[in-house]
Amino acid sequence: TTAVTMTAATVTAATVTAATMTAATMTASTSKG
């Protein structure tokens, strides 16, 4: 159970990080026009 929880947490963190980076990139691109 612990291993599954850790894996899920890692995947979630990676997803959040990727989403944040994507959003930041899109925002920067929009700001630059």
Backbone as XML, in Angstrom:
<?xml version="1.0"?>
<chain id="A" units="angstrom">
  <residue number="1" name="THR">
    <atom name="N" x="0.856" y="-1.210" z="0.000"/>
    <atom name="CA" x="0.000" y="0.000" z="0.000"/>
    <atom name="C" x="0.878" y="1.240" z="0.000"/>
  </residue>
  <residue number="2" name="THR">
    <atom name="N" x="1.938" y="1.195" z="0.788"/>
    <atom name="CA" x="2.828" y="2.354" z="0.872"/>
    <atom name="C" x="3.448" y="2.662" z="-0.485"/>
  </residue>
  <residue number="3" name="ALA">
    <atom name="N" x="3.889" y="1.607" z="-1.160"/>
    <atom name="CA" x="4.525" y="1.789" z="-2.465"/>
    <atom name="C" x="3.536" y="2.399" z="-3.449"/>
  </residue>
  <residue number="4" name="VAL">
    <atom name="N" x="2.314" y="1.929" z="-3.404"/>
    <atom name="CA" x="1.289" y="2.453" z="-4.312"/>
    <atom name="C" x="1.023" y="3.921" z="-4.013"/>
  </residue>
  <residue number="5" name="THR">
    <atom name="N" x="0.953" y="4.244" z="-2.736"/>
    <atom name="CA" x="0.696" y="5.632" z="-2.331"/>
    <atom name="C" x="1.830" y="6.539" z="-2.788"/>
  </residue>
  <residue number="6" name="MET">
    <atom name="N" x="3.054" y="6.072" z="-2.586"/>
    <atom name="CA" x="4.220" y="6.860" z="-2.993"/>
    <atom name="C" x="4.233" y="7.069" z="-4.498"/>
  </residue>
  <residue number="7" name="THR">
    <atom name="N" x="3.912" y="6.019" z="-5.241"/>
    <atom name="CA" x="3.889" y="6.118" z="-6.702"/>
    <atom name="C" x="2.826" y="7.109" z="-7.142"/>
  </residue>
  <residue number="8" name="ALA">
    <atom name="N" x="1.656" y="7.011" z="-6.535"/>
    <atom name="CA" x="0.559" y="7.912" z="-6.881"/>
    <atom name="C" x="0.946" y="9.354" z="-6.569"/>
  </residue>
  <residue number="9" name="ALA">
    <atom name="N" x="1.598" y="9.554" z="-5.435"/>
    <atom name="CA" x="2.017" y="10.894" z="-5.045"/>
    <atom name="C" x="3.037" y="11.447" z="-6.035"/>
  </residue>
  <residue number="10" name="THR">
    <atom name="N" x="3.956" y="10.585" z="-6.474"/>
    <atom name="CA" x="4.980" y="11.006" z="-7.433"/>
    <atom name="C" x="4.347" y="11.394" z="-8.757"/>
  </residue>
  <residue number="11" name="VAL">
    <atom name="N" x="3.418" y="10.568" z="-9.222"/>
    <atom name="CA" x="2.746" y="10.844" z="-10.492"/>
    <atom name="C" x="1.947" y="12.135" z="-10.395"/>
  </residue>
  <residue number="12" name="THR">
    <atom name="N" x="1.268" y="12.314" z="-9.273"/>
    <atom name="CA" x="0.463" y="13.520" z="-9.073"/>
    <atom name="C" x="1.353" y="14.756" z="-9.082"/>
  </residue>
  <residue number="13" name="ALA">
    <atom name="N" x="2.465" y="14.680" z="-8.369"/>
    <atom name="CA" x="3.390" y="15.805" z="-8.304"/>
    <atom name="C" x="3.934" y="16.132" z="-9.685"/>
  </residue>
  <residue number="14" name="ALA">
    <atom name="N" x="4.277" y="15.101" z="-10.448"/>
    <atom name="CA" x="4.808" y="15.302" z="-11.791"/>
    <atom name="C" x="3.759" y="15.950" z="-12.687"/>
  </residue>
  <residue number="15" name="THR">
    <atom name="N" x="2.511" y="15.499" z="-12.534"/>
    <atom name="CA" x="1.421" y="16.049" z="-13.346"/>
    <atom name="C" x="1.201" y="17.517" z="-13.012"/>
  </residue>
  <residue number="16" name="VAL">
    <atom name="N" x="1.189" y="17.828" z="-11.730"/>
    <atom name="CA" x="0.988" y="19.212" z="-11.290"/>
    <atom name="C" x="2.121" y="20.095" z="-11.793"/>
  </residue>
  <residue number="17" name="THR">
    <atom name="N" x="3.355" y="19.593" z="-11.693"/>
    <atom name="CA" x="4.515" y="20.359" z="-12.143"/>
    <atom name="C" x="4.428" y="20.635" z="-13.638"/>
  </residue>
  <residue number="18" name="ALA">
    <atom name="N" x="4.089" y="19.606" z="-14.400"/>
    <atom name="CA" x="3.981" y="19.754" z="-15.849"/>
    <atom name="C" x="2.877" y="20.742" z="-16.197"/>
  </residue>
  <residue number="19" name="ALA">
    <atom name="N" x="1.755" y="20.641" z="-15.510"/>
    <atom name="CA" x="0.631" y="21.535" z="-15.773"/>
    <atom name="C" x="1.009" y="22.976" z="-15.453"/>
  </residue>
  <residue number="20" name="THR">
    <atom name="N" x="1.737" y="23.155" z="-14.355"/>
    <atom name="CA" x="2.158" y="24.498" z="-13.953"/>
    <atom name="C" x="3.114" y="25.094" z="-14.983"/>
  </residue>
  <residue number="21" name="MET">
    <atom name="N" x="4.074" y="24.291" z="-15.426"/>
    <atom name="CA" x="5.044" y="24.755" z="-16.417"/>
    <atom name="C" x="4.344" y="25.105" z="-17.722"/>
  </residue>
  <residue number="22" name="THR">
    <atom name="N" x="3.387" y="24.280" z="-18.119"/>
    <atom name="CA" x="2.648" y="24.525" z="-19.359"/>
    <atom name="C" x="1.867" y="25.823" z="-19.248"/>
  </residue>
  <residue number="23" name="ALA">
    <atom name="N" x="1.208" y="26.006" z="-18.116"/>
    <atom name="CA" x="0.415" y="27.216" z="-17.903"/>
    <atom name="C" x="1.319" y="28.449" z="-17.915"/>
  </residue>
  <residue number="24" name="ALA">
    <atom name="N" x="2.474" y="28.328" z="-17.285"/>
    <atom name="CA" x="3.412" y="29.446" z="-17.236"/>
    <atom name="C" x="3.906" y="29.789" z="-18.632"/>
  </residue>
  <residue number="25" name="THR">
    <atom name="N" x="4.185" y="28.771" z="-19.425"/>
    <atom name="CA" x="4.659" y="28.986" z="-20.796"/>
    <atom name="C" x="3.583" y="29.660" z="-21.628"/>
  </residue>
  <residue number="26" name="MET">
    <atom name="N" x="2.354" y="29.184" z="-21.492"/>
    <atom name="CA" x="1.243" y="29.754" z="-22.251"/>
    <atom name="C" x="1.028" y="31.209" z="-21.850"/>
  </residue>
  <residue number="27" name="THR">
    <atom name="N" x="1.129" y="31.485" z="-20.551"/>
    <atom name="CA" x="0.939" y="32.846" z="-20.053"/>
    <atom name="C" x="2.024" y="33.762" z="-20.603"/>
  </residue>
  <residue number="28" name="ALA">
    <atom name="N" x="3.254" y="33.282" z="-20.592"/>
    <atom name="CA" x="4.374" y="34.076" z="-21.090"/>
    <atom name="C" x="4.188" y="34.363" z="-22.572"/>
  </residue>
  <residue number="29" name="SER">
    <atom name="N" x="3.765" y="33.355" z="-23.319"/>
    <atom name="CA" x="3.567" y="33.528" z="-24.755"/>
    <atom name="C" x="2.466" y="34.542" z="-25.018"/>
  </residue>
  <residue number="30" name="THR">
    <atom name="N" x="1.409" y="34.467" z="-24.214"/>
    <atom name="CA" x="0.280" y="35.384" z="-24.390"/>
    <atom name="C" x="0.710" y="36.808" z="-24.054"/>
  </residue>
  <residue number="31" name="SER">
    <atom name="N" x="1.500" y="36.944" z="-22.996"/>
    <atom name="CA" x="1.950" y="38.261" z="-22.574"/>
    <atom name="C" x="2.819" y="38.914" z="-23.648"/>
  </residue>
  <residue number="32" name="LYS">
    <atom name="N" x="3.649" y="38.110" z="-24.285"/>
    <atom name="CA" x="4.535" y="38.633" z="-25.318"/>
    <atom name="C" x="3.759" y="38.989" z="-26.584"/>
  </residue>
  <residue number="33" name="GLY">
    <atom name="N" x="2.587" y="38.370" z="-26.726"/>
    <atom name="CA" x="1.780" y="38.655" z="-27.898"/>
    <atom name="C" x="2.217" y="37.818" z="-29.057"/>
  </residue>
</chain>
